[in-house]
């Protein structure tokens, strides 16, 4: 049954680069489903992450705030109203499905606002615990011969190859994730509108796609053994300085990566089909966006951590399709704008949370986007917490990367040098303008954080007075 108030299907995809997606990249055959939606909706040439990786990006995508806003830590701050909280407050049924991304769990506040939330990390799984073989072998190696990097490397290779041969991996594949989301669509209670968020992890390393998504030429299909060896190569060279990977291996890695995008696209096609079967498609706003990209040896590695801000990391696909969305291609978008755009586009929801910091991309135009992270911060290891900020300002065709921690500056012309390999020199006025934008953004975040901290201090003081019976 259709709703007079539109539903929302919000799809986020981990580690998906804009240049490997059909409706953004050139001559890509990876995303026929998304391309079809894009052909009837609004897309963006430059959709730029306001922070990377996931633990920064999702402060924007679900929280509507910039990556270092409210606090520099990760997770959804208590001072922020999340987009599912907005929709639940409007009477929507809300559900979220996260394909085992450890940064998007209840521990970090990302279940807030969802009637149904599943991250699949704490649930029993009768299948092989992917990665367990690798971890146990590495533990054994360290206990037995802690001095032997060679043995540790060999056991790591054996573990990854074994997992690949068994078809086992640490993340939830697209197929069972889509099953869970589709089941919720079919069995949810009530006839009111829904807000459904689904986060796919398949383009994130490791890449172990089903054979059907690899090239049709059987001579080019990679065996599971080869896939396991590639898995180990990427893990071994992940952030290694002066890494060396030959061109044939890079081509194989790209083949696997593209296959995982095809796999995700096919899964999105199943969700769209489920909406059609329930006569909900015409009444559903569909938003699809990547949280960040990933490097495929573009600059000598395979990282997407906050130690590089090149286009392969921060430029992602973004499309809107459904009620209230025209068919057009726009130029620039920031990921912090996505929640605001969804809320403003859906009929019946007026205004927005005070905490949101984005704009409505369908009503306003952006000149550029400021990306900001703590340089090389690694929350998993607790490293580099006190590092200075690392920033990029993207104003196509220009882009400036500024590392406050190291003092470096890199200016690029994205049309002349889309791979960002030849910094531009001598454009002092342009560089100064972009630096001023980064300064303004940093000042805004600092003012914002002071205001939030002061409000929190006042709230705590009022609570203390009430508890003491003084007010």
For each residue, the residues with C-beta under 8 A, 3 or more apart:
1: 191 279
2: 279 280 282 283
3: 6 7 191 192 193 280 283
4: 283 347
5: 192 193 346 347 348
6: 3 193 283 284 285 322 323 324 346 347
7: 3 92 193 194 195 196 280 283 284 285
8: 87 92 193 194 195 196 284 285 287 342 346
9: 196 198 271 275 284 285 286 287
10: 83 195 196 197 198 287 342
11: 197 198 199 200 268 271 286 287 288 289
12: 58 61 197 198 199 200 288 289 290 291
13: 16 199 200 202 203 264 288 289 290 291 317
14: 54 99 101 199 200 201 202 203 204 290 291 292
15: 201 203 204 205 290 291 292 293 294 304
16: 13 20 21 203 261 264 290 293 316 317
17: 20 21 25 203 290 293 294 296 312 315 316
18: 21 24 25 47 290 293 311 315 316 317
19: 24 25 26 28 311 312 315
20: 16 17 25 28 30 257 258 261
21: 16 17 18 24 25 28 30 31 34 261 317
22: 25 28 29 30 31 32 34 35 38
23: 31 34 35 38 39 43 317 319
24: 18 19 21 43 45 317
25: 17 18 19 20 21 22 28
26: 19
27:
28: 19 20 21 22 25 31 258
29: 22 32
30: 20 21 22 258 261 262 265
31: 21 22 23 28 34 35 261 262 265 317
32: 22 29 35 36 265 269
33: 36 37 265 266 268 269 272
34: 21 22 23 31 37 38 265 268 288 317 319
35: 22 23 31 32 38 39
36: 32 33 39 40
37: 33 34 40 41 272 286 288 319 321
38: 22 23 34 35 41 43 319 321
39: 23 35 36 327
40: 36 37 321 327
41: 37 38 286 319 320 321 322 325 327
42: 319 320 321 325 326 327 328 329 330 361 362
43: 23 24 38 317 318 319 329 330
44: 47 318 319 329 330 331 332 333 361
45: 24 329 330 331 332 396
46: 315 331 332 333 369 394 396
47: 18 44 289 290 315 316 317 318 332 333 334 335
48: 314 315 316 332 333 334 335 369 371 394
49: 52 56 57 60 290 291 292 293 313 314 315 316 335 371
50: 56 57 60 66 67 334 335 336 369 370 371 372
51: 56 57 59 60 66 67 68 306 371 372 373
52: 49 56 57 291 292 304 305 306 309 313 314 371 373
53: 56 57 291 292 304 305 306
54: 14 57 58 101 103 104 291 292
55: 58 59 74 75 103 108 379
56: 49 50 51 52 53 59 60 67 68 74 306 373
57: 49 50 51 52 53 54 60 61 67 291 292 335
58: 12 54 55 61 62 63 76 103 104 110 291
59: 51 55 56 62 63 65 66 67 69 70 74 75 76 77 80
60: 49 50 51 56 57 63 64 65 66 67 334 335 336 338 339 358
61: 12 57 58 289 291 335 338 339
62: 58 59 76 82 83 84 110 197 339
63: 58 59 60 76 77 80 82 83 339 355
64: 60 80 81 82 83 336 339 340 352 353 355 356 357 358
65: 59 60 69 70 77 80 336 355 356 357
66: 50 51 59 60 69 336 357 372 441 445
67: 50 51 56 57 59 60 371 372 373
68: 51 56 71 72 372 373 374 389 445 449
69: 59 65 66 357 445 448 449
70: 59 65 77 79 80 355 448 449 452
71: 68 77 449 452
72: 68 374
73: 77
74: 55 56 59 103 108 379
75: 55 59 107 108 109 110
76: 58 59 62 63 80 82 108 109 110 112
77: 59 63 65 70 71 73 80 109 452
78: 109
79: 70 355 452 455 456
80: 59 63 64 65 70 76 77 353 355
81: 64 85 86 353 354 355 356
82: 62 63 64 76 85 86 109 110 112 113
83: 10 62 63 64 86 87 113 195 339 342 343
84: 62 87 88 94 96 112 113 114 195 197
85: 81 82 88 89 112 113 353
86: 81 82 83 89 90 113 339 343 349 352 353
87: 8 83 84 90 92 94 113 195 349
88: 84 85 91 92 94 113 114 115 195
89: 85 86
90: 86 87 348 349
91: 88 192 193
92: 7 8 87 88 192 193 194 195
93: 115 188 189 190 192 193 194 195
94: 84 87 88 113 114 115 116 194 195 196
95: 114 115 116 117 181 184 188 194 195 196 197
96: 84 110 111 114 116 117 118 196 197 198 199
97: 118 177 180 181 184 196 197 198 199
98: 101 104 105 110 117 118 119 120 199
99: 14 120 171 172 173 174 177 199 200 201 202
100: 119 120 121 170 171 172 201
101: 14 54 98 104 105 119 171 199 201
102: 105 121
103: 54 55 58 74 108
104: 54 58 98 101 108 110 119 199
105: 98 101 102 108 110 111 119 121
106: 109 110 111 117 119
107: 75
108: 55 74 75 76 103 104 105
109: 75 76 77 78 82 106 112
110: 58 62 75 76 82 96 98 104 105 106 117
111: 96 105 106 114 117 119
112: 76 82 84 85 109
113: 82 83 84 85 86 87 88 94
114: 84 88 94 95 96 111 117 197
115: 88 93 94 95
116: 94 95 96 184
117: 95 96 98 106 110 111 114
118: 96 97 98 123 180
119: 98 100 101 104 105 106 111 122
120: 98 99 100 123 125 172 177
121: 100 102 105
122: 119
123: 118 120
124:
125: 120 129
126:
127: 130 168
128: 132 163 166 168
129: 125 132 168
130: 127 163 168 169 170 171
131: 134 135 159 163 168 169 170
132: 128 129 135 136
133: 136 137 159 162 163
134: 131 137 138 155 156 159 160 162 163
135: 131 132 138 139 159
136: 132 133 139 140 159
137: 133 134 140 141 155 156 158 159
138: 134 135 141 142 152 155 156 159
139: 135 136 142 143
140: 136 137 143 144 155
141: 137 138 144 145 148 151 152 155
142: 138 139 145 146 152
143: 139 140 146
144: 140 141 151
145: 141 142 148 151
146: 142 143
147:
148: 141 145 151 152
149: 152 153
150: 153 154
151: 141 144 145 148 154 155
152: 138 141 142 148 149 155 156
153: 149 150 156 157 236
154: 150 151 157 158
155: 134 137 138 140 141 151 152 158 159
156: 134 137 138 152 153 159 160 232 235 236
157: 153 154 160 161 228 229 232
158: 137 154 155 161 162
159: 131 133 134 135 136 137 138 155 156 162 163
160: 134 156 157 163 164 206 228 229 231 232 235
161: 157 158 164 165 225 228 229 231 232
162: 133 134 158 159 165 166 228
163: 128 130 131 133 134 159 160 166 168 169 228 231
164: 160 161 167 168 206 208 224 225 227 228 231
165: 161 162 224 225 228
166: 128 162 163
167: 164 208 224
168: 127 128 129 130 131 163 164
169: 130 131 163 173 206 208
170: 100 130 131 206
171: 99 100 101 130 201 202 204
172: 99 100 120 176 177 201
173: 99 169 176 177 202 263
174: 99 177 178 200 202 263 264 266 267
175: 178 179 267
176: 172 173 179 180
177: 97 99 120 172 173 174 180 181 198 200 267
178: 174 175 181 182 198 267 270 271
179: 175 176 182 183
180: 97 118 176 177 183 184
181: 95 97 177 178 184 185 196 198 271
182: 178 179 185 186 270 271 274
183: 179 180 186 187
184: 95 97 116 180 181 187 188 196
185: 181 182 188 194 196 271 274 275 278 280
186: 182 183 274 278
187: 183 184
188: 93 95 184 185 194
189: 93
190: 93
191: 1 3
192: 3 5 91 92 93
193: 3 5 6 7 8 91 92 93
194: 7 8 92 93 94 95 185 188
195: 7 8 10 83 84 87 88 92 93 94 95
196: 7 8 9 10 94 95 96 97 181 184 185
197: 10 11 12 62 84 95 96 97 114
198: 9 10 11 12 96 97 177 178 181 271
199: 11 12 13 14 96 97 98 99 101 104 291
200: 11 12 13 14 99 174 177 203 264 267 268
201: 14 15 99 100 101 171 172 204
202: 13 14 99 171 173 174 207 209 260 261 263 264 267
203: 13 14 15 16 17 200 207 257 260 261 264 294
204: 14 15 171 201 294
205: 15 231 234 235 294 302
206: 160 164 169 170 231 234 235
207: 202 203 227 230 231 253 256 257 259 260
208: 164 167 169 224 227 231 256
209: 202 213 214 256 259 260 262 263
210: 213 263
211: 214 221
212:
213: 209 210 259 260 262 263 266
214: 209 211 220 221 222 255 256 259
215: 220 221 255
216:
217: 220 221
218: 221
219:
220: 214 215 217 255
221: 211 214 215 217 218
222: 214 226 227 230 252 255 256
223: 226 227
224: 164 165 167 208 227 228
225: 161 164 165 228 229
226: 222 223 229 230 252
227: 164 207 208 222 223 224 230 231 256
228: 157 160 161 162 163 164 165 224 225 231 232
229: 157 160 161 225 226 232 233
230: 207 222 226 227 233 234 249 252 253 256
231: 160 161 163 164 205 206 207 208 227 228 234 235
232: 156 157 160 161 228 229 235 236
233: 229 230 236 237 245 249 253
234: 205 206 230 231 237 238 253 302
235: 156 160 205 206 231 232 238
236: 153 156 232 233 240
237: 233 234 240 243 244 245 301 302
238: 234 235 301 302 303
239: 301 303 305 307
240: 236 237 243 301
241:
242: 300
243: 237 240 300 301
244: 237
245: 233 237 249 250 253 297
246: 249 250
247: 250 251
248: 251 252
249: 230 233 245 246 252 253
250: 245 246 247 253 254 296 297
251: 247 248 254 255
252: 222 226 230 248 249 255 256
253: 207 230 233 234 245 249 250 256 257 296 297 302
254: 250 251 257 258 296
255: 214 215 220 222 251 252 258 259
256: 207 208 209 214 222 227 230 252 253 259 260
257: 20 203 207 253 254 260 261 294 296
258: 20 28 30 254 255 261 262
259: 207 209 213 214 255 256 262 263
260: 202 203 207 209 213 256 257 263 264
261: 16 20 21 30 31 202 203 257 258 264 265
262: 30 31 209 213 258 259 265 266
263: 173 174 202 209 210 213 259 260 266 267
264: 13 16 174 200 202 203 260 261 267 268
265: 30 31 32 33 34 261 262 268 269
266: 33 174 213 262 263 269 270
267: 174 175 177 178 200 202 263 264 270 271
268: 11 33 34 200 264 265 271 272 288
269: 32 33 265 266 272 273
270: 178 182 266 267 273 274
271: 9 11 178 181 182 185 198 267 268 274 275
272: 33 37 268 269 275 276 281 286
273: 269 270 276 277
274: 182 185 186 270 271 277 278
275: 9 185 271 272 278 280 281 284
276: 272 273 279 280 281
277: 273 274
278: 185 186 274 275
279: 1 2 276 282
280: 2 3 7 185 275 276 283 284
281: 272 275 276 284
282: 2 279 322 323
283: 2 3 4 6 7 280 322 323
284: 6 7 8 9 275 280 281 322 323
285: 6 7 8 9 320 321 322 323 324 325 342 345 346
286: 9 11 37 41 272 319 320 321 322
287: 8 9 10 11 318 319 320 321 338 341 342
288: 11 12 13 34 37 268 317 318 319 321
289: 11 12 13 47 61 316 317 318 319 335 338
290: 12 13 14 15 16 17 18 47 49 293 316 317 318
291: 12 13 14 15 49 52 53 54 57 58 61 199 316 335
292: 14 15 49 52 53 54 57 304 313 314 316
293: 15 16 17 18 49 290 304 311 312 313 314 315 316
294: 15 17 203 204 205 257 302 303 304 312 313
295: 298 299 301 302 303 304 308 310 312 313
296: 17 250 253 254 257 302 312
297: 245 250 253 300 301 302
298: 295 310 312 419
299: 295 308 310 312 420
300: 242 243 297
301: 237 238 239 240 243 295 297 308
302: 205 234 237 238 253 294 295 296 297
303: 238 239 294 295 307 308
304: 15 52 53 292 293 294 295 308 313
305: 52 53 239 308 376 378
306: 51 52 53 56 309 373 374 375 376 377 390
307: 239 303 375 376 390
308: 295 299 301 303 304 305 313
309: 52 306 313 314 371 373 390 391 392 401
310: 295 298 299 313 314 401 420
311: 18 19 293 314 315 399 414 418 420
312: 17 19 293 294 295 296 298 299 315
313: 49 52 292 293 294 295 304 308 309 310
314: 48 49 52 292 293 309 310 311 371 392 394
315: 17 18 19 46 47 48 49 293 311 312 394
316: 16 17 18 47 48 49 289 290 291 292 293 335
317: 13 16 18 21 23 24 31 34 43 47 288 289 290
318: 43 44 47 287 288 289 290 333 335 338
319: 23 34 37 38 41 42 43 44 286 287 288 289
320: 41 42 285 286 287 325 341 342 345 361 362
321: 37 38 40 41 42 285 286 287 288 325
322: 6 41 282 283 284 285 286 325
323: 6 282 283 284 285 345 346 347
324: 6 285 345 346 347 362
325: 41 42 285 320 321 322 345 362
326: 42 362
327: 39 40 41 42
328: 42
329: 42 43 44 45
330: 42 43 44 45 333 361 365
331: 44 45 46 365 366 396
332: 44 45 46 47 48 365 366 367 368 369 394 395 396
333: 44 46 47 48 318 330 337 338 361 366 369
334: 47 48 50 60 337 358 366 369 370
335: 47 48 49 50 57 60 61 289 291 316 318 338
336: 50 60 64 65 66 339 340 357 358
337: 333 334 340 341 358 359 360 361 366
338: 60 61 287 289 318 333 335 341 342 358 361
339: 60 61 62 63 64 83 86 336 342 343 356 358
340: 64 336 337 343 344 352 356 358 359 360 361
341: 287 320 337 338 344 345 358 359 360 361 362
342: 8 10 83 285 287 320 338 339 345 346
343: 83 86 339 340 346 349 352
344: 340 341 349 352 360 362 363
345: 285 320 323 324 325 341 342 360 362
346: 5 6 8 285 323 324 342 343 349
347: 4 5 6 323 324
348: 5 90
349: 86 87 90 343 344 346
350:
351:
352: 64 86 340 343 344 356
353: 64 80 81 85 86 356
354: 81
355: 63 64 65 70 79 80 81
356: 64 65 81 339 340 352 353
357: 64 65 66 69 336 448
358: 60 64 334 336 337 338 339 340 341
359: 337 340 341 363 364 366
360: 337 340 341 344 345 363 364
361: 42 44 320 330 333 337 338 340 341 364 366
362: 42 320 324 325 326 341 344 345
363: 344 359 360
364: 359 360 361
365: 330 331 332
366: 331 332 333 334 337 359 361 369
367: 332 395
368: 332 393 394 395 396 434 437
369: 46 48 50 332 333 334 366 393 394
370: 50 334 391 392 393 437 438 441
371: 48 49 50 51 52 67 309 314 391 392 393 394
372: 50 51 66 67 68 389 390 391 438 441 442 445
373: 51 52 56 67 68 306 309 377 389 390 391
374: 68 72 306 377 384 385 387 388 389 390
375: 306 307 384 387 388 389 390 403 404 405 406
376: 305 306 307 383 384 387 390 405
377: 306 373 374 383 384 385 387
378: 305 381 382 383 384
379: 55 74 382
380:
381: 378
382: 378 379 385
383: 376 377 378
384: 374 375 376 377 378 387
385: 374 377 382
386:
387: 374 375 376 377 384 390 405
388: 374 375 403 404 405
389: 68 372 373 374 375 404 405 442
390: 306 307 309 372 373 374 375 376 387 402 403 404 405
391: 309 370 371 372 373 401 402 403 404 438 441 442
392: 309 314 370 371 399 400 401 402
393: 368 369 370 371 399 400 402 434 435 437 438 441
394: 46 48 314 315 332 368 369 371 398 399 414
395: 332 367 368 398 399 434 437
396: 45 46 331 332 368 399 414 415
397: 413 414 415 416
398: 394 395 411 412 413 414 430 434
399: 311 392 393 394 395 396 411 412 414 420 434
400: 392 393 409 410 411 412 431 434 435 438
401: 309 310 391 392 408 409 410 411 412
402: 390 391 392 393 408 409 410 435 438
403: 375 388 390 391 406 407 408 409
404: 375 388 389 390 391 407
405: 375 376 387 388 389 390
406: 375 403
407: 403 404
408: 401 402 403
409: 400 401 402 403 431 435
410: 400 401 402 420 423
411: 398 399 400 401 423 424 425 427 430 431 434
412: 398 399 400 401 417 420 422 423 424
413: 397 398 416 417 424
414: 311 394 396 397 398 399 417 418 420
415: 396 397 418
416: 397 413
417: 412 413 414 420 421 422 424
418: 311 414 415
419: 298
420: 299 310 311 399 410 412 414 417
421: 417
422: 412 417
423: 410 411 412
424: 411 412 413 417 427
425: 411
426:
427: 411 424 430 431
428: 431 432
429: 432 433
430: 398 411 427 433 434
431: 400 409 411 427 428 434 435
432: 428 429 435 436
433: 429 430 436 437
434: 368 393 395 398 399 400 411 430 431 437 438
435: 393 400 402 409 431 432 438 439
436: 432 433 439 440
437: 368 370 393 395 433 434 440 441
438: 370 372 391 393 400 402 434 435 441 442
439: 435 436 442 443
440: 436 437 443 444
441: 66 370 372 391 393 437 438 444 445
442: 372 389 391 438 439 445 446
443: 439 440 446 447
444: 440 441 447 448
445: 66 68 69 372 441 442 448 449
446: 442 443 449 450
447: 443 444 450 451
448: 69 70 357 444 445 451 452
449: 68 69 70 71 445 446 452 453
450: 446 447 453 454
451: 447 448 454 455
452: 70 71 77 79 448 449 455 456
453: 449 450 456 457
454: 450 451 457 458
455: 79 451 452 458 459
456: 79 452 453 459 460
457: 453 454 460 461
458: 454 455 461 462
459: 455 456 462 463
460: 456 457 463 464
461: 457 458 464 465
462: 458 459 465 466 471
463: 459 460 466 467
464: 460 461 467 468
465: 461 462 468 470 471
466: 462 463 469 470 471
467: 463 464
468: 464 465
469: 466
470: 465 466
471: 462 465 466
